Amino acid sequence: MSSEKPFEVSDKEYAATASPVHEPGSGRYNDLLSDPELEGLTLYEKKALLVNRELDSYGMGKYQWWIFFLCGFGYFLDLMWAQAFGLIATPMENELGFPGMSQTLDITLPDDRVVSQYGNIFVAFSAGLTAGAFVWGVLVDIIGRQYAFNLTCLISSIFGLCLGAPSNYDGILVLTAFVGFGVGGNIPIDTTICLEFIPQNRRFLLVLLSIFQPLGVVVTSGICYGFIPKYSCALDNKGNSLPSCNLVSAGTACCTKASNMGWRYTLFTLGAITLAAFFLRFVVFRFQESPKFLLYRGRDEKAVKVLQNIAKFNGTQSNVTIEMFDALTDEYNSIQSREDGPIILGAGMKQVKSSFSTKIKLEFVRYRMLFADFTIARLTILVWITYVFDYWGFSVAGSFLPRILLTKGHEINVSVGETYRNYIIIFTPGVVGVVLGAGMYGIPAIGRQWGMVISSALMATSLFLFAAVNSEASNIGFNMMEYFFQSMFNAILYGWTPEVFPAPVRGTASGLASFWGRIFGIVSPIIAANLLAQDPAGNGVLYMAGGVVFICTVAIMLMPTSRMGAQSY
């Protein structure tokens, strides 16, 4: 890559944008400070509003579309990996022979071992996702969007490429957790980044980011369909997979590594796709730090340069200058009546040059924004509750519906190949669900809140219906219905969450919401595995998943509406 960075402004170009707006008495100075839309806002919010207006004037330029698709790739990777473990768990289990297939192999093992071993791969991935959501969510508001945007992809690609290599379950579990750690930051980070670069009237695109999730599921299902039926262990005369070579004596026909490479080929392919995403983010495209992050860190001059770089990339000019931010800072200082007044977020160089202890105090000021008043505290808690039970529901669905569908399919003589084909049929309409969610986003009579209420209620209903029937048509139909409304619900939820929190805590708020959800994403597979051991048909698992999703419906109905669709600072 050229070191000249042709779409970034030079120091000479930056100096040429200087403006006398900061001089008291000038027309532009008075126009800026008398702007009625700035009244009642904090210093940071005033500067953020100028950034919003500037980005609105660009529209959806080339830079914005690059950001949209690269952030969408993060969504793609999130569900691509989440779906993979549900699809490869059974052939992996057949080969490695870890406890969990005792009923199929007629091997007597304690029930607790049966449950823990099969569920461990989902627990390991969920543990990584949980740590990733928390760490990256907090870090993105501290170190910036730029580093987090690239590091999440790099980590998941490195460990993803290694994931198909080990021949023991423990090694796979460790690598799975690290893949989850990288992937776990994708949604809170990518949604935050996309929001902070697109125009305010294009925020429905935040919902459309989720269109990449069902695409990720379809791609994973397609890769599994191509590899696993063709490169899996043969079946015995009872229609069951051959036992693992780790569980039988030498000379007995068994499931060898060489005859069961399908799940490994799948993981190598997914790792390569993740590496390609990192290459696009880090090498092909030059990502600019978020202007809003720079503003609340006091780096006003850098924020102006970023806006000028984006404008140049889009083939236009930026109208925001450092003098505008200085004028707002000077006004704040004059109102405070003394230069050594309390330092606040967005205070420019005064904030940058403040002492270490002052900067630590400002960090606590940031975190208190999550509970600044009753409305925002109520919103924060209800968002957490929604994420907890949403992740509980869809973690169970993603981890166990493939196995339940395989079990039900076996009962009605549906082949393994047909089952993997059915996965593609089931997950493809999720794309339509996301588009419908984006449509609801912009309809005042429905909007964000009722769009989430309707889709979550129908997602829960479909899980109940799937438990009640068993035919190939109904299995496909109700699974398709569940995933359709799951895609719609999560699309609106993920797109809306960063909107309602200000930039200084946007990544933290989104990351903590995902963190609480991921915690229950660890617990739910363990509970579901116990239920599945008691009821191999999986009806108990389905009823549990449907019940917890209904809790999301109630939580969303109780959320305050005042922050739905408001200006995003």
PEMO-V87918 format. One record per residue. N is the residue number from 0. SS is DSSP state (alpha for helix, beta for strand, coil for the rest). Layout:
{{N	SS} {N	SS}}
This chain:
{{0	coil} {1	coil} {2	coil} {3	coil} {4	coil} {5	coil} {6	coil} {7	coil} {8	coil} {9	coil} {10	alpha} {11	alpha} {12	alpha} {13	alpha} {14	alpha} {15	coil} {16	coil} {17	coil} {18	coil} {19	alpha} {20	alpha} {21	alpha} {22	coil} {23	coil} {24	coil} {25	coil} {26	alpha} {27	alpha} {28	alpha} {29	alpha} {30	alpha} {31	alpha} {32	alpha} {33	coil} {34	coil} {35	alpha} {36	alpha} {37	alpha} {38	coil} {39	coil} {40	coil} {41	coil} {42	alpha} {43	alpha} {44	alpha} {45	alpha} {46	alpha} {47	alpha} {48	alpha} {49	alpha} {50	alpha} {51	alpha} {52	alpha} {53	alpha} {54	alpha} {55	alpha} {56	alpha} {57	alpha} {58	coil} {59	coil} {60	coil} {61	alpha} {62	alpha} {63	alpha} {64	alpha} {65	alpha} {66	alpha} {67	alpha} {68	alpha} {69	alpha} {70	alpha} {71	alpha} {72	alpha} {73	alpha} {74	alpha} {75	alpha} {76	alpha} {77	alpha} {78	alpha} {79	alpha} {80	alpha} {81	alpha} {82	alpha} {83	alpha} {84	alpha} {85	alpha} {86	alpha} {87	alpha} {88	alpha} {89	alpha} {90	alpha} {91	alpha} {92	alpha} {93	alpha} {94	alpha} {95	alpha} {96	coil} {97	coil} {98	coil} {99	coil} {100	coil} {101	alpha} {102	alpha} {103	alpha} {104	alpha} {105	coil} {106	coil} {107	coil} {108	coil} {109	coil} {110	alpha} {111	alpha} {112	alpha} {113	alpha} {114	alpha} {115	alpha} {116	alpha} {117	alpha} {118	alpha} {119	alpha} {120	alpha} {121	alpha} {122	alpha} {123	alpha} {124	alpha} {125	alpha} {126	alpha} {127	alpha} {128	alpha} {129	alpha} {130	alpha} {131	alpha} {132	alpha} {133	alpha} {134	alpha} {135	alpha} {136	alpha} {137	alpha} {138	alpha} {139	coil} {140	coil} {141	coil} {142	coil} {143	coil} {144	alpha} {145	alpha} {146	alpha} {147	alpha} {148	alpha} {149	alpha} {150	alpha} {151	alpha} {152	alpha} {153	alpha} {154	alpha} {155	alpha} {156	alpha} {157	alpha} {158	alpha} {159	alpha} {160	alpha} {161	alpha} {162	coil} {163	coil} {164	coil} {165	coil} {166	coil} {167	coil} {168	alpha} {169	alpha} {170	alpha} {171	alpha} {172	alpha} {173	alpha} {174	alpha} {175	alpha} {176	alpha} {177	alpha} {178	alpha} {179	alpha} {180	alpha} {181	alpha} {182	alpha} {183	coil} {184	coil} {185	alpha} {186	alpha} {187	alpha} {188	alpha} {189	alpha} {190	alpha} {191	alpha} {192	alpha} {193	alpha} {194	alpha} {195	coil} {196	coil} {197	coil} {198	coil} {199	alpha} {200	alpha} {201	alpha} {202	coil} {203	alpha} {204	alpha} {205	alpha} {206	alpha} {207	alpha} {208	coil} {209	coil} {210	alpha} {211	alpha} {212	alpha} {213	alpha} {214	alpha} {215	alpha} {216	alpha} {217	alpha} {218	alpha} {219	alpha} {220	alpha} {221	alpha} {222	alpha} {223	alpha} {224	alpha} {225	alpha} {226	alpha} {227	coil} {228	coil} {229	coil} {230	coil} {231	coil} {232	coil} {233	coil} {234	beta} {235	coil} {236	coil} {237	coil} {238	coil} {239	coil} {240	beta} {241	coil} {242	coil} {243	beta} {244	coil} {245	coil} {246	coil} {247	coil} {248	coil} {249	coil} {250	coil} {251	coil} {252	coil} {253	coil} {254	beta} {255	coil} {256	coil} {257	coil} {258	coil} {259	coil} {260	coil} {261	alpha} {262	alpha} {263	alpha} {264	alpha} {265	alpha} {266	alpha} {267	alpha} {268	alpha} {269	alpha} {270	alpha} {271	alpha} {272	alpha} {273	alpha} {274	alpha} {275	alpha} {276	alpha} {277	alpha} {278	alpha} {279	alpha} {280	alpha} {281	alpha} {282	alpha} {283	alpha} {284	coil} {285	coil} {286	coil} {287	coil} {288	coil} {289	coil} {290	alpha} {291	alpha} {292	alpha} {293	alpha} {294	alpha} {295	alpha} {296	coil} {297	coil} {298	coil} {299	alpha} {300	alpha} {301	alpha} {302	alpha} {303	alpha} {304	alpha} {305	alpha} {306	alpha} {307	alpha} {308	alpha} {309	alpha} {310	alpha} {311	alpha} {312	alpha} {313	coil} {314	coil} {315	coil} {316	coil} {317	coil} {318	coil} {319	coil} {320	coil} {321	alpha} {322	alpha} {323	alpha} {324	alpha} {325	alpha} {326	alpha} {327	alpha} {328	alpha} {329	alpha} {330	alpha} {331	alpha} {332	alpha} {333	alpha} {334	alpha} {335	alpha} {336	coil} {337	coil} {338	coil} {339	coil} {340	coil} {341	coil} {342	coil} {343	coil} {344	coil} {345	coil} {346	coil} {347	coil} {348	alpha} {349	alpha} {350	alpha} {351	alpha} {352	coil} {353	coil} {354	coil} {355	alpha} {356	alpha} {357	alpha} {358	alpha} {359	alpha} {360	alpha} {361	alpha} {362	alpha} {363	alpha} {364	alpha} {365	alpha} {366	alpha} {367	alpha} {368	alpha} {369	alpha} {370	alpha} {371	coil} {372	coil} {373	alpha} {374	alpha} {375	alpha} {376	alpha} {377	alpha} {378	alpha} {379	alpha} {380	alpha} {381	alpha} {382	alpha} {383	alpha} {384	alpha} {385	alpha} {386	alpha} {387	alpha} {388	alpha} {389	alpha} {390	alpha} {391	alpha} {392	alpha} {393	alpha} {394	alpha} {395	alpha} {396	alpha} {397	alpha} {398	alpha} {399	alpha} {400	alpha} {401	alpha} {402	alpha} {403	alpha} {404	alpha} {405	alpha} {406	alpha} {407	alpha} {408	alpha} {409	alpha} {410	alpha} {411	coil} {412	coil} {413	coil} {414	coil} {415	alpha} {416	alpha} {417	alpha} {418	alpha} {419	alpha} {420	alpha} {421	alpha} {422	alpha} {423	alpha} {424	alpha} {425	alpha} {426	alpha} {427	alpha} {428	coil} {429	alpha} {430	alpha} {431	alpha} {432	alpha} {433	alpha} {434	alpha} {435	alpha} {436	alpha} {437	alpha} {438	alpha} {439	alpha} {440	alpha} {441	coil} {442	coil} {443	coil} {444	coil} {445	coil} {446	alpha} {447	alpha} {448	alpha} {449	alpha} {450	alpha} {451	alpha} {452	alpha} {453	alpha} {454	alpha} {455	alpha} {456	alpha} {457	alpha} {458	alpha} {459	alpha} {460	alpha} {461	alpha} {462	alpha} {463	alpha} {464	alpha} {465	alpha} {466	alpha} {467	alpha} {468	coil} {469	coil} {470	coil} {471	alpha} {472	alpha} {473	alpha} {474	alpha} {475	alpha} {476	alpha} {477	alpha} {478	alpha} {479	alpha} {480	alpha} {481	alpha} {482	alpha} {483	alpha} {484	alpha} {485	alpha} {486	alpha} {487	alpha} {488	alpha} {489	alpha} {490	alpha} {491	alpha} {492	alpha} {493	alpha} {494	alpha} {495	alpha} {496	alpha} {497	alpha} {498	alpha} {499	alpha} {500	coil} {501	coil} {502	alpha} {503	alpha} {504	alpha} {505	alpha} {506	alpha} {507	alpha} {508	alpha} {509	alpha} {510	alpha} {511	alpha} {512	alpha} {513	alpha} {514	alpha} {515	alpha} {516	alpha} {517	alpha} {518	alpha} {519	alpha} {520	alpha} {521	alpha} {522	alpha} {523	alpha} {524	alpha} {525	alpha} {526	alpha} {527	alpha} {528	alpha} {529	alpha} {530	alpha} {531	alpha} {532	alpha} {533	alpha} {534	coil} {535	coil} {536	coil} {537	coil} {538	alpha} {539	alpha} {540	alpha} {541	alpha} {542	alpha} {543	alpha} {544	alpha} {545	alpha} {546	alpha} {547	alpha} {548	alpha} {549	alpha} {550	alpha} {551	alpha} {552	alpha} {553	alpha} {554	alpha} {555	alpha} {556	alpha} {557	coil} {558	coil} {559	coil} {560	coil} {561	coil} {562	coil} {563	coil} {564	coil} {565	coil} {566	coil} {567	coil} {568	coil}}
